[in-house]
Amino acid sequence: MWRFNEDLLFLIFGKLKNDKKSLYSCLLVNRTWCVTAVPILWRNPDQFCVSNNSKNVLLYNVILLHLSEESREILKNQGMDNLITETTYHRPLFNYMSFWKYLILHILEDIISLKMIEKSNASILRNEILKLFINKNTKLIQLSIPRFFDSQLHLIPEAECCLSELEIFNCDIKIDQNILKGLAKICKSIKKITLYVTSYDITDNYGIFNLIEVQKNLNEFYLFNNIFPKHEQFYKTLEESLIKHADTVQYLRIGWNPNTRFLSFFVNLVYLEIQKLKFINWYDPIANNSKNLSLPNLKILKVYYIPLITTVNLIENTTGNLSEISIHCDNDTYYVDYKILIQTIYQNCPNIRYLKLSLDRNLSIPEFENLLINCQFLNGLIINVCKDYEFSWDKLFQVLAKSSPISLFKFKFYSKVFKLKDIESFFSSWKNRNPILLRINDSRIKVDQKLVNLTEEYKAKGVIKKYSFGYGMDLIEDFEWI
C-alpha cells in the first residue's frame, strides 16, 4: 500500500490543528501517523481543556509525569508526596512538553488551584512545572500571563533559549513588572501584544513600555479595559512607545482617550478598533483630529460608542478598501444623523463585504436601500437594535427582500420583540435567492416555538440553509456564521 511521506502528512495534519477529533483519529492509524499528529495536538492543548475540570486534572497528571527525579524529590521534601503518588509513574511515550508552543499560564494556575495546595507549596510546585515548559528543549510561540502572576520567568535557566523567538504575548497590567523588564531583555521578536487593564491602580506599571519599545517588528497591539483608570501619564507613555512602531503596526485596538494626534502616525493600519467605555462622558480628541487622518490601507473598522461624527470622519479618510465595518452607535443624535452615517458608508466603501450596525433607534430606510444598491459585494449583515419600539423591522425586511445584492445571504438580527408576520414576509419574499444563513437573537429566555416552526418550514422550502437562535446579548461575535 502506498504510504504518505511524513512531511506531507505534517502539512495535511497542520490544516486540522483546530479539529481535535480528526487529529485524535489520526493517532490510531499507525505509528507514522501517530508520531506526526502528536506534536500538532500538543502545540496548544490549553484550547481543549479550559472549561472542563476533569480534563484539566488529566492534563495536570500528564504534566506531572514529565517531572524530573530532582523535581519529584523537591516536592516530596516539601510534603507533597500525595501529588506524586496520585499518578502512577511511568515515562511518557513522548516528551509532550517539548511540543507545547502556546503557554497560557492562567490554565496552569487553574490546574494548581484544583489541588487546593497551600500558598507556599503552590509556589514551589509552580516553579517545578515551569521548568518543564521553559528549558533548552522548548521554543514557545505564545506566552500569556494572568493577573497577579509573580514567578520570575526570565530567571529560569535557559529562559533566553526558550523565549527568544516568542511571537505572541498577552498579559494583565497587574503583574510583577520585573517579569516584563526581564522579558524585554530576552524577547525582541514579538509581533502581537495584547494588554488587559483590570485595575484602577496602574501606577508603577512601566515594564510593559520597555517590552513594547524593544520589539523589532511589532505588527499588532490590542488593549482591552473594562474600567477606565484616570491615569493620563500611563496612556501618554503607552502612546509614545507605540508610535515608535508606527511603520510596522497594522492591527491596533485602543481603549483609552488619546492625549495626542496618536492615530495620525499609523498610516499602514489595516485593522482599527476603538472602544469608548459607554458610561464615561469624556472629551473626544479623536473627533477633532479624525478629519485629517489618512488611513489608505484600512480594511477593517470596529468602533464602540464613539461619537458618530468621529466614525463618519474615519470612514471618509479611507480609500475604498474597507471590507468590514462594525459600529456600536452612541446616542449622540445631536452630532450627526444615522442618515449621514449610511451615506458615508455607501459613498466610501464600494467593496464592503460585512456590515454590523448596533443602533439605539431607527435608521433611514431609503438611505439603507441606497447602501444595498451601491454595495454590491455585501455578503453579511448584522442589525442589533436597542430600542425596538422606535425601529421599523417590517420596513427593513421589505427593503432587504427587494434590494439586497445577490451576494448578500448571511444575516444576524437582534431584537427585543420580533413580529412573526414581519419575519414570515421576509422569508416569503426571499424565494429564488441564495439560501439564507440566519441567526436570530431574542431578549426572551425561551425562543418562540412559532418562530422555530416558521423557520423550519422555510428551511424545508430551501429559503434558509442554516439557522440558529439565541437570547440576550450573545450576538456579540461579529462576522462568523454557522
C-alpha positions in Angstrom: 0.0 0.0 0.0 1.2 3.5 -0.9 2.5 5.4 2.2 2.3 9.1 2.8 5.6 10.9 3.2 5.9 12.2 6.8 6.5 15.8 5.6 3.3 15.7 3.5 1.4 14.2 6.5 2.6 17.1 8.7 1.3 19.6 6.2 -2.0 17.9 6.0 -2.4 17.5 9.7 -1.4 21.1 10.2 -4.6 22.1 8.4 -6.5 20.1 11.1 -4.9 21.9 14.0 -8.2 23.2 15.4 -10.0 19.9 14.8 -9.1 17.7 17.7 -11.4 14.9 16.8 -9.9 14.4 13.4 -6.4 14.7 14.8 -7.1 12.2 17.5 -8.3 9.7 15.0 -5.0 10.0 13.2 -3.2 8.7 16.3 -4.8 5.3 15.8 -3.9 4.7 12.2 -0.3 3.6 12.5 3.0 4.7 14.2 3.9 7.2 11.4 0.6 8.9 11.6 0.7 8.9 15.4 4.2 10.4 15.6 3.2 13.1 13.1 -0.1 14.0 14.7 1.1 14.2 18.4 3.3 17.4 18.0 0.3 19.2 16.4 -2.2 18.1 19.0 0.2 19.2 21.8 1.2 22.6 20.3 -1.7 24.2 22.2 -3.6 21.7 24.4 -5.0 24.5 26.5 -7.7 25.2 23.9 -9.1 21.8 24.6 -9.2 21.9 28.4 -10.1 25.4 29.6 -13.7 24.7 30.5 -13.6 21.1 31.8 -12.1 20.4 35.3 -11.9 16.7 34.7 -9.8 17.3 31.6 -7.7 19.8 33.5 -6.9 17.1 36.1 -5.9 14.7 33.3 -3.7 17.3 31.8 -2.2 18.0 35.2 -1.4 14.4 35.7 0.3 14.2 32.3 2.4 17.2 33.2 3.4 15.6 36.5 4.7 12.5 34.6 7.3 14.7 33.0 8.8 15.9 36.2 12.5 15.0 36.6 13.6 12.9 39.5 15.1 16.1 41.0 11.8 17.9 40.8 9.9 15.0 42.2 12.4 14.8 45.1 11.9 18.5 45.8 8.1 18.0 46.0 8.5 15.1 48.3 10.8 17.0 50.6 8.1 19.7 50.9 5.5 17.2 51.9 3.8 16.9 48.6 4.1 13.2 48.3 0.4 12.9 47.5 0.8 14.8 44.3 3.3 12.3 43.1 1.6 9.1 44.3 -1.7 10.2 42.9 -0.3 9.4 39.4 1.3 6.1 38.8 4.7 7.0 37.5 5.8 5.8 34.1 7.8 7.5 31.4 5.5 9.0 28.7 5.9 7.7 25.2 6.6 11.3 24.0 8.1 14.4 25.6 4.8 16.2 25.3 6.1 19.4 26.9 8.6 19.9 24.1 5.7 20.2 21.6 3.9 22.8 23.7 4.2 26.1 21.8 1.4 28.2 23.4 1.8 28.6 27.1 -1.3 30.0 28.7 -0.3 30.4 32.4 -3.8 31.0 33.8 -4.6 27.4 32.8 -1.6 26.3 34.9 -2.9 28.4 37.8 -6.4 26.8 37.4 -4.9 23.4 37.5 -2.9 24.1 40.6 -5.9 25.6 42.3 -7.8 22.4 41.7 -5.4 20.6 44.1 -6.1 23.2 46.9 -2.4 23.4 47.8 -1.3 26.0 50.4 0.3 29.1 49.0 3.9 28.3 49.9 3.8 24.9 48.3 1.9 26.1 45.3 4.8 28.4 44.5 7.2 25.5 44.7 5.0 23.3 42.5 4.6 26.1 40.0 8.3 26.7 39.7 9.0 23.0 39.1 6.3 22.8 36.5 7.5 25.9 34.7 10.9 24.2 34.3 9.1 21.7 32.0 8.0 24.5 29.7 10.9 26.8 29.9 14.1 24.9 29.0 16.6 24.4 26.2 14.3 21.8 24.5 11.3 24.1 24.1 10.6 27.1 21.8 7.5 29.0 22.8 5.5 30.9 20.2 2.9 32.4 22.7 3.1 33.4 26.3 0.0 34.6 28.3 0.5 35.8 31.9 -2.6 36.2 34.2 -3.2 38.9 36.8 -1.0 39.0 39.9 1.4 36.5 38.5 4.8 37.0 40.1 7.0 34.0 39.2 10.2 35.3 37.6 10.1 33.5 34.3 13.1 35.3 32.9 15.3 34.0 35.7 14.6 30.3 34.9 17.7 28.7 33.4 17.5 28.5 29.6 14.7 31.1 29.5 16.5 33.0 26.8 16.7 29.9 24.6 13.0 29.1 25.1 11.6 32.6 24.8 13.9 34.4 22.3 11.5 33.6 19.4 8.3 34.5 21.1 5.8 36.0 18.7 2.6 36.5 20.7 2.5 38.0 24.2 -0.6 38.6 26.4 -0.7 39.9 29.9 -2.7 41.7 32.6 -1.2 45.1 33.6 -1.3 43.9 37.2 1.6 41.5 37.1 5.1 41.8 38.6 6.8 44.5 36.4 10.2 42.8 36.9 8.9 40.0 34.7 8.2 42.4 31.9 11.5 44.1 32.3 13.3 40.8 32.3 11.4 39.6 29.2 12.3 42.8 27.4 16.0 41.7 27.5 15.1 38.3 26.0 12.1 38.8 23.7 12.8 41.1 20.7 10.7 39.3 18.0 7.2 39.7 19.4 4.7 40.5 16.6 1.5 40.7 18.7 0.9 42.1 22.1 -2.4 42.1 24.0 -2.7 44.1 27.2 -5.6 43.8 29.7 -6.3 46.7 32.1 -8.3 45.4 35.0 -7.3 47.8 37.8 -7.7 51.5 38.6 -4.2 51.4 40.0 -1.8 51.5 37.1 1.0 53.4 38.7 4.5 51.9 38.6 3.5 49.6 35.8 6.1 50.6 33.2 7.7 47.3 32.4 5.2 46.9 29.5 6.7 50.1 27.9 10.2 48.5 27.9 8.8 45.4 26.3 7.0 47.3 23.6 9.9 49.5 22.7 12.5 46.8 22.2 10.5 44.8 19.6 11.9 44.7 16.1 8.7 44.1 14.1 5.6 44.7 16.2 2.6 44.2 14.0 -0.4 44.0 16.3 -1.3 45.8 19.6 -4.6 45.3 21.4 -5.6 47.0 24.7 -8.8 45.8 26.5 -10.2 47.5 29.5 -13.4 47.1 31.5 -12.6 50.1 33.6 -11.1 53.5 32.8 -8.4 54.4 35.2 -7.7 58.1 35.3 -4.0 58.0 34.8 -3.2 60.1 31.8 0.6 59.7 32.1 0.3 55.9 31.7 -1.6 56.2 28.4 0.7 59.1 27.2 3.7 56.9 27.7 2.0 54.0 26.1 1.2 56.1 23.0 4.9 57.2 22.8 6.0 53.6 23.0 3.6 52.5 20.2 4.4 55.5 17.9 8.0 54.1 17.6 6.4 51.2 15.8 4.0 53.2 13.6 5.6 51.9 10.4 5.1 48.2 11.3 1.8 48.2 13.3 -1.1 47.2 11.1 -3.6 46.0 13.7 -4.5 48.3 16.5 -7.1 48.3 19.3 -7.3 51.3 21.6 -9.5 51.6 24.6 -8.4 54.9 26.1 -8.8 58.6 25.5 -5.8 59.6 23.3 -3.8 62.5 24.6 -2.2 63.4 21.2 -2.8 63.1 17.5 -2.0 59.5 18.1 -3.8 57.8 15.2 -2.2 60.1 12.6 1.1 58.2 12.9 -0.4 54.8 11.9 -0.8 55.2 8.2 -0.3 51.5 7.5 -3.2 50.2 9.6 -5.4 47.5 8.0 -7.4 46.9 11.2 -8.5 49.6 13.7 -10.7 49.1 16.7 -11.7 51.9 19.0 -13.6 51.5 22.2 -15.1 54.2 24.4 -16.5 52.9 27.7 -20.2 53.7 27.5 -20.5 55.1 30.9 -17.6 57.5 30.6 -18.5 61.0 29.4 -15.2 62.2 28.0 -13.9 64.9 25.7 -13.1 63.2 22.4 -9.9 64.4 20.8 -10.2 61.8 18.1 -13.2 63.7 16.8 -11.1 66.8 16.4 -8.2 65.1 14.7 -10.1 62.4 12.7 -11.0 64.8 9.8 -7.3 65.0 8.7 -6.4 61.3 9.3 -5.1 59.2 6.4 -6.0 55.5 6.5 -5.3 54.4 3.0 -4.9 50.7 3.7 -7.6 50.2 6.3 -9.8 47.1 5.6 -11.5 46.5 9.0 -13.0 49.2 11.2 -14.7 48.5 14.6 -15.9 51.3 16.8 -17.8 51.1 20.1 -19.8 54.1 21.5 -17.6 56.8 20.0 -19.4 59.8 18.5 -20.9 59.2 15.1 -19.2 62.2 13.7 -15.9 60.6 14.5 -17.0 57.3 12.8 -18.0 59.3 9.7 -14.7 61.1 9.6 -12.7 57.8 9.9 -14.7 56.2 7.1 -14.3 59.2 4.8 -10.5 59.1 5.3 -10.2 55.6 3.9 -9.6 55.0 0.2 -12.3 52.4 -0.6 -10.5 49.4 0.8 -12.8 48.8 3.8 -14.3 45.3 3.7 -15.6 45.0 7.3 -17.3 47.7 9.4 -18.7 47.1 12.9 -20.4 50.1 14.6 -21.9 50.2 18.1 -23.5 53.6 17.9 -23.5 56.2 20.6 -26.8 58.1 21.3 -25.4 61.4 20.2 -28.2 62.3 17.8 -27.4 66.0 18.0 -24.0 65.4 16.4 -25.0 63.5 13.3 -27.9 61.6 11.9 -27.7 57.9 11.1 -28.7 59.0 7.6 -25.3 60.7 7.2 -23.6 57.5 8.5 -25.3 55.3 6.0 -24.5 57.7 3.2 -20.9 57.8 4.2 -20.6 54.0 4.1 -22.1 53.5 0.6 -20.2 56.6 -0.8 -16.8 55.5 0.5 -17.0 51.7 0.8 -17.9 50.1 -2.5 -16.0 46.9 -1.6 -17.6 46.3 1.8 -18.5 42.7 2.5 -19.6 42.7 6.1 -21.5 45.3 8.0 -22.7 45.4 11.6 -24.9 48.2 13.0 -25.8 48.3 16.6 -28.3 51.1 16.8 -30.3 52.8 19.6 -33.1 53.9 17.4 -34.5 53.8 13.8 -32.4 54.2 10.7 -33.2 55.9 7.4 -34.7 53.1 5.3 -34.4 54.9 2.0 -30.7 55.5 2.7 -30.2 52.0 3.8 -31.7 50.8 0.5 -29.2 53.0 -1.3 -26.5 51.2 0.6 -27.8 47.8 -0.6 -27.9 49.1 -4.2 -24.4 50.6 -4.1 -22.6 48.0 -2.1 -22.8 45.0 -4.5 -20.2 42.9 -2.7 -22.1 42.9 0.7 -22.1 39.3 2.0 -23.1 39.5 5.6 -25.3 41.9 7.6 -25.8 42.2 11.4 -28.6 44.5 12.8 -28.7 44.9 16.6 -31.4 47.3 17.9 -31.6 48.6 21.4 -35.0 50.4 21.2 -37.3 48.2 19.2 -40.3 50.4 19.8 -38.7 53.0 17.6 -37.5 50.6 14.9 -39.4 49.5 11.8 -38.4 45.9 11.3 -41.2 45.4 8.8 -39.7 48.1 6.5 -36.2 46.8 6.9 -37.2 43.3 6.0 -39.1 44.7 2.9 -36.1 46.6 1.6 -33.8 43.6 2.3 -36.0 41.3 0.2 -36.4 43.9 -2.5 -32.9 45.4 -2.9 -30.3 43.1 -1.4 -27.4 42.4 -3.8 -27.1 38.8 -5.0 -24.0 38.3 -2.8 -25.9 39.0 0.5 -27.4 36.0 2.2 -25.8 36.0 5.7 -27.9 37.7 8.4 -27.9 38.2 12.2 -30.8 40.1 13.8 -31.1 41.1 17.5 -34.4 42.4 18.8 -36.4 42.6 22.0 -39.6 41.8 20.2 -39.9 40.3 16.7 -43.2 40.2 15.0 -43.8 36.8 13.4 -45.7 38.3 10.4 -42.7 40.6 9.5 -40.3 37.6 9.6 -42.6 35.5 7.5 -43.0 38.2 4.9 -39.2 38.4 4.7 -38.8 34.7 4.3 -41.6 34.5 1.7 -40.1 37.4 -0.3 -36.6 35.8 -0.3 -37.6 32.9 -2.7 -35.3 32.3 -5.7 -32.3 33.9 -4.0 -29.3 32.4 -2.3 -30.4 30.3 0.7 -30.0 32.3 4.0 -27.6 31.7 6.8 -29.6 33.1 9.7 -29.0 33.9 13.4 -31.8 35.5 15.4 -31.4 36.7 19.0 -34.4 37.5 21.2 -34.3 39.0 24.6 -36.7 36.4 25.8 -35.2 33.5 27.6 -37.2 31.0 25.6 -37.4 31.2 21.9 -40.9 31.4 20.5 -41.9 27.9 19.2 -43.9 29.6 16.4 -40.7 31.3 15.2 -38.9 27.9 15.3 -41.7 26.2 13.3 -41.8 29.1 10.8 -38.0 28.9 10.2 -38.1 25.1 9.8 -40.9 25.5 7.3 -38.8 27.8 5.1 -35.7 25.7 5.6 -37.6 22.8 4.1 -38.6 25.1 1.2 -34.9 25.9 0.6 -35.2 29.5 1.5 -33.0 29.0 4.6 -29.8 26.9 4.5 -28.9 27.0 8.2 -30.2 28.9 11.2 -29.7 29.3 15.0 -31.4 31.1 17.8 -30.1 32.8 20.9 -31.2 35.2 23.6 -29.8 38.1 25.5 -26.7 39.8 24.1 -24.8 36.8 22.9 -24.7 38.3 19.4 -21.5 40.0 20.4 -19.4 38.0 18.0 -19.1 39.6 14.6 -18.7 38.1 11.2 -18.8 34.4 11.9 -21.7 32.4 10.6 -22.9 28.9 11.3 
